[in-house]
Amino acid sequence: MSEFEGIRPYNDAEVPAVLERLLSDQELMRMLAGYRFPRLNRWLPGVARSLVQLALGREARGVESVDDLQHRLEPYLDRLIWLSPTVAWITCAAISPTCLSPIIVTS
């Protein structure tokens, strides 16, 4: 593995496998269930995780490229960012005007 392999952008061919891996990550499903369904997760954690996994699987259906993923995530991230009391400003900038492949960069 190269020095930057863990932080490089995914290419379109990798997206379905990455989504499948994320959907099968039980620790991620547990964390998301606790965030989305805190009470249900406290009493029936398996049910809460299953609901999250089912909803995310449905949402991921048809996502085959980075561009598809970005378009699918955009409404959720918009809501998360604009409703957050900790966001003071947002800046959007292109890395290069000749960059033709879509990428997701967060910090």
N, C-alpha and C positions, 0 to 999 in steps of 0.2 A: 504494500500500500504506500502510495506517495505521501509526502508531507501534508498535502492539501486534499487528499482523497475524501476525507470526511466532511469537507465544507464546499466541495465543488457543486455546481448546478447539475441537476439531473437532466438527462436527455429524454426525449419523448419515448423511446423504446423502454426505458426503465420505469416509467410512471406506473403501469399496472402492477408490476411486482412490488414496488415500494408501497402502494396503497394496500395491497394484500398483506404485506408484512405488518403494516401499521394496524390494520383491522384485526390481526391475530395477536397483537401485543396486549396481553391481559393487564399489564401494569398501566398502560395508557388508557385502556377501557375503564379500569378502576378509578383512575384520576378524573377522567371525563364524567363518569357516572356520579362521582362525589360533587363535581361542580354543577352538573345539570340537574341532578335529582338528589339533593342532599338528604332529605328525609327518607325517601325510598331506599337510597343506598345504605343508610344506617340500619334499616330493618330487613331489607331484602337485597343485599348487594349483588347477588347473582342475577336477579331480575333486572336491576338497574343497569348492570353491565351489558346484559343481553339487549335491552332496549337501545342503549347507545350504539352497540355494535350493529344492530339491525338498521337503525336510522342512518348511520354513517355508511354502511354498505349500500343502502338505497341511494344515498346522495352521491356515492362514488361510481355508481353504475353509469357506464358510458364515458367515463373519463379515460382518455387514451393518450393524452399529451399534456405537456406542461401548460400550454395555452388553455386547454379544457379545464385543468385544475385551477388555474388562476381565475378564470371566469366563474367557476363554481364557488370558490372561496371569497370572491370579492364582496358580495352582499354581507356575509358574516363578519368579515374583517372591517368593513365600513362601519357596521353597527358597533362592533367592539371598540374600534378606535374613537369614533366620534362621541360615543356615550361614556367613555372613560374619563373620570375626573382628573386623571394624572397626565393626560395628553395636553400639552401646552401649544404645540404647533406640529405641523407635518410638512415635510419638504419632499418633493418628488423631483428627481433629476435622472436624465438618461446617462448611462455610462459612456455610450458612444452613439452618435447618430447613425452609424452604419451597423449597429448591433441588430441583427435580424431575428435571433432566436430568443423567445421569451424566457425569463428567469424570475425566480422569487428570491428576494434578499430581505431579511428582517434583522433588526438589531434592537 
